[in-house]
Each structure stands twice: as C-alpha cells, then as structure tokens.
Amino acid sequence: MITIWACLCAGDVLLKREGPTLSLPVGDEPPVELQPWNVITTLAYPLAPATQALASTQTMAPPQTTTTAQKQTNRNGQDRCDSCQVKVVRLDRPVTEGEGLEMMNLRSSFDVLDSLDYAIAGKAAELIYWDSNTKFCGCCGAPMKFHTEISKRCTNCGKEVWPQLATAVIVRITRRDTDGTEEVLLVHANNFKRPYYGLVAGFVETGETLEEAVQREVREETGLTIKNIYYFGSQPWPYPCGLMVGFTAEYAAGDIRLQRSELSSGGWFTRESMPPIPGKSSIARRLIDDWLLQEQPESSPATSAVP
Ligand SMILES: [Zn+2]
C-alpha cells in the first residue's frame, strides 16, 4: 500500500522536492511529525478519469479508462495505482524545515505538480475547508462526526452532510465583425489580482439551470444577449469549494454596458490583438486557447475595448 500525503496549511500544500521535480510526499510514515487530530481522512487514490480532463486540451475528451492494469506512473516516475491511498492532513503550522520539503500556494502548485497530484491536493484542500466549516450541526448545534470519508453525521439528531460545491459558470462569447473577422469578448473583473483579461463568469443561483445562469450573468455583466450555448468542460476550483463549468456561446444582440461593480473594463478582441490572458491552470485559459487554435480565415487589427 502506497500512502500519498496531502498536507495543507492555510491554503499552502506541502511538497517534496527530488532534483528538479516536486510532488506530494509519499511513504508509510508522514513527512512531518503529526498529532492525531491532524489527519482529516483517508481516501482511495483517484485513478485517471476526473483529473485527466483537467490537463486535456481536447474539448469533451472521453475519460481515459484504465481496465485491467489499474496502475500508472506520474510524470515524476512514481507509481500510482489502485492500491494507493491518500491521507488528508491539516497541519497546525507551516512546515519550515525538513529535507526536500517545501510549502507552496495551492494555486501555484498547478504549474509544478503532476496533474493527478494537483487534483489530490485540491480535493484535500476542499475537504479540509469543509471539515473546518461543519464542526457543528446546522439543525441542532451538536458536534458532527465523520460517518464516511466524505460525509458527517450529527451526534445528536443524525443529520448527514456532505461537502457542498459552489457551482459557477464561465462562458466564451464570440462574434463575427462586419468584415467576417471573429472576435472574442474578454473582460477584466474587479477581483482579478493581475491586469489580465478573462471571460464572463459567475455563480449559479438556486433554481437556475446552468444555461440560464450563463445567460443571466452575461446580461447582467455586459448587457448582451447570447445564443447557441454549448457545454465545453468543467474544472474543480478548490478556492475554497467551487466547480467551474465552462460554456461557449455566440453573440446575439446588444451593446456592451459593463456592470461596474463587477467589471472594470472589457471589449471584443481579435486573435491578433489579444491582451494578457489568465494562466494555464484555469478553464478560462483552456476556453481561450481553444478559440485561438481554431482556424481563422481572415484577420483584422481592430479592437473595441471599453476603457
Ligand atoms: Zn443535529
């Protein structure tokens, strides 16, 4: 049995460096000294399907199926198999010493970790967040106890809870200019930490379909109406407990009127006039890259960004 340690502290994940590569620590013993209360839960290792989609550049890629040989190797050459287990650990304090050990912001770890290890770290972060937010029953106030690896039960009234997802939609909207040049709608949201342009996104509201949420968010944030909404792909977004669902759509009507409480700027961009765009870890980038790689018969230098 191979044990993989997903140890986190305040949004940072503990990594093991071997030469130039970083991965989640592996071994029978924990990578650092732990207290009994540090280990949140033990999970089976999630073989390929869900996590492979994250790294896939192909829209709607079918899940990679592992048949008889339930075994694979991550990019660091480490064995990963169905007899692996993951121990999810909430550290009391950041690890500052230990040979080859270092802590890294979970989001930054996408750029250095194997996609499977990153997915595990993300799931661990979500479970730790969920655990710390469900110590007591929402109905009667009594303490909650783990019932399974991913559920808790109230010690008094028996109410069960599972980790809840905050579902968000994100949409790539394109249109043809009068001369036939294709443009994409990009926006800068007030909560973006860097000066890049991304896609319209927002949380799904109660009682809404995903497609309705896409239409509403676009209407609210830009004043535009859209058509031909199609599913593109999805991505766990463990910051702290999200699921991002990506769509493509076409412009139907309207002029851009930005919702200033959400967006500081935005406009239509051609493939030749792209502003800085989000990093590789996001589904926003996958949606944009997918469009950039599509065939484009003509080009135009014009853009119409709203300052
Ligand atoms: Zn209760």
Boltz pocket constraint, residues with backbone or C-beta under 6 A from the ligand:
constraints:
  - pocket:
      binder: B
      contacts: [[A, 137], [A, 138], [A, 139], [A, 140], [A, 141], [A, 142], [A, 154], [A, 155], [A, 156], [A, 157], [A, 158], [A, 159]]
      max_distance: 6.0
